[in-house]
Amino acid sequence: MKPLMRKVFVVLISVMTLGLYVPPMQIDTDAADKKELSADRHVQETTHSTKTEEFHIAPPSSAAPLTTDDWIEAITEQAKTQTLTKMGPRIIEKVDEDMTTTILPKIEEVMGEILTSADENEVPYYEITEDPSPGYGERIFNIHNKHTDEEVARFHVRRDKRPGEGYWFNFHYHLQEDNFMKHHELGEIYWEKNTPPKWMS
């Protein structure tokens, strides 16, 4: 009877403690990342790491430096983008054609003159600075020489109200050589008789 009682007692204890006791287990939470769960995944991980090393490409040591023409083109494109930003979508919607055919080509031409007349070694130091001034401010952008820490030119747009005609946008620039005093005309665009919205709106 004793062996039978022992078996009953073991079964009773097992049933009573079923689910109450869970032996401690060490779970590797990084196993999915390490891909160590199966031999197939381990092979895939090994192949992947080999490919990563295989396709690691170092930048070429003999990359061709930018030419003066490349710098001029990049700065000019930035100047044109800044001009369109200054005008803002509400104004550009009405004057887009005039901007494209009159003002932007003139800005491109003047930028080319300023940059090609500069010392070729200084051109890589030239940059477009200053965000366009919002509201009613005139500033579109400035050309700055980082090397000498000097402003070279300032490009502006002004609102002119002419009696009986309405509003005009007057694009002009100032140069360091005349202490930024003289207005060098780029062109004008007619708006209309109603007051134009603020810049960049």
Solvent accessible surface area in square Angstrom, and as a share of the most:
residue,aa,sasa,rsa
1,M,172,0.77
2,K,164,0.69
3,P,88,0.55
4,L,105,0.52
5,M,122,0.54
6,R,174,0.64
7,K,136,0.58
8,V,73,0.42
9,F,129,0.54
10,V,86,0.49
11,V,92,0.53
12,L,94,0.47
13,I,75,0.38
14,S,59,0.38
15,V,102,0.58
16,M,124,0.56
17,T,63,0.37
18,L,149,0.74
19,G,65,0.62
20,L,144,0.72
21,Y,158,0.60
22,V,109,0.63
23,P,77,0.48
24,P,126,0.79
25,M,144,0.64
26,Q,186,0.83
27,I,136,0.69
28,D,76,0.40
29,T,118,0.69
30,D,68,0.35
31,A,14,0.11
32,A,69,0.54
33,D,112,0.58
34,K,93,0.40
35,K,79,0.34
36,E,105,0.47
37,L,111,0.55
38,S,50,0.32
39,A,81,0.63
40,D,104,0.54
41,R,109,0.40
42,H,103,0.46
43,V,93,0.54
44,Q,112,0.50
45,E,56,0.25
46,T,72,0.42
47,T,64,0.37
48,H,118,0.53
49,S,48,0.31
50,T,70,0.41
51,K,106,0.45
52,T,81,0.47
53,E,133,0.60
54,E,121,0.54
55,F,140,0.58
56,H,149,0.66
57,I,144,0.73
58,A,71,0.55
59,P,117,0.73
60,P,103,0.65
61,S,122,0.79
62,S,102,0.66
63,A,73,0.57
64,A,94,0.73
65,P,118,0.74
66,L,109,0.54
67,T,78,0.46
68,T,34,0.20
69,D,105,0.54
70,D,58,0.30
71,W,77,0.27
72,I,21,0.11
73,E,114,0.51
74,A,57,0.44
75,I,8,0.04
76,T,8,0.04
77,E,86,0.39
78,Q,88,0.39
79,A,0,0.00
80,K,39,0.16
81,T,85,0.49
82,Q,28,0.12
83,T,0,0.00
84,L,68,0.34
85,T,64,0.37
86,K,0,0.00
87,M,0,0.00
88,G,4,0.03
89,P,99,0.62
90,R,145,0.53
91,I,0,0.00
92,I,33,0.17
93,E,145,0.65
94,K,124,0.52
95,V,5,0.03
96,D,72,0.37
97,E,133,0.60
98,D,62,0.32
99,M,0,0.00
100,T,76,0.44
101,T,92,0.53
102,T,61,0.35
103,I,0,0.00
104,L,19,0.09
105,P,60,0.38
106,K,67,0.28
107,I,0,0.00
108,E,80,0.36
109,E,89,0.40
110,V,4,0.02
111,M,0,0.00
112,G,19,0.19
113,E,96,0.43
114,I,18,0.09
115,L,1,0.00
116,T,94,0.54
117,S,96,0.62
118,A,23,0.18
119,D,85,0.44
120,E,119,0.53
121,N,115,0.59
122,E,33,0.15
123,V,1,0.00
124,P,47,0.29
125,Y,89,0.34
126,Y,20,0.08
127,E,54,0.24
128,I,15,0.08
129,T,35,0.20
130,E,81,0.36
131,D,110,0.57
132,P,9,0.06
133,S,17,0.11
134,P,89,0.56
135,G,19,0.18
136,Y,135,0.51
137,G,29,0.28
138,E,61,0.27
139,R,77,0.28
140,I,0,0.00
141,F,0,0.00
142,N,8,0.04
143,I,0,0.00
144,H,32,0.14
145,N,7,0.04
146,K,109,0.46
147,H,109,0.49
148,T,64,0.37
149,D,109,0.57
150,E,80,0.36
151,E,47,0.21
152,V,25,0.14
153,A,0,0.00
154,R,79,0.29
155,F,0,0.00
156,H,30,0.14
157,V,0,0.00
158,R,70,0.26
159,R,45,0.17
160,D,29,0.15
161,K,138,0.58
162,R,72,0.26
163,P,130,0.82
164,G,72,0.69
165,E,80,0.36
166,G,5,0.05
167,Y,29,0.11
168,W,58,0.20
169,F,0,0.00
170,N,5,0.03
171,F,0,0.00
172,H,0,0.00
173,Y,24,0.09
174,H,13,0.06
175,L,26,0.13
176,Q,69,0.31
177,E,152,0.68
178,D,44,0.23
179,N,114,0.58
180,F,39,0.16
181,M,151,0.68
182,K,119,0.50
183,H,81,0.36
184,H,37,0.17
185,E,95,0.43
186,L,10,0.05
187,G,18,0.17
188,E,63,0.28
189,I,3,0.01
190,Y,88,0.34
191,W,25,0.09
192,E,45,0.20
193,K,138,0.58
194,N,103,0.53
195,T,91,0.53
196,P,4,0.02
197,P,21,0.13
198,K,104,0.44
199,W,5,0.02
200,M,74,0.33
201,S,43,0.28
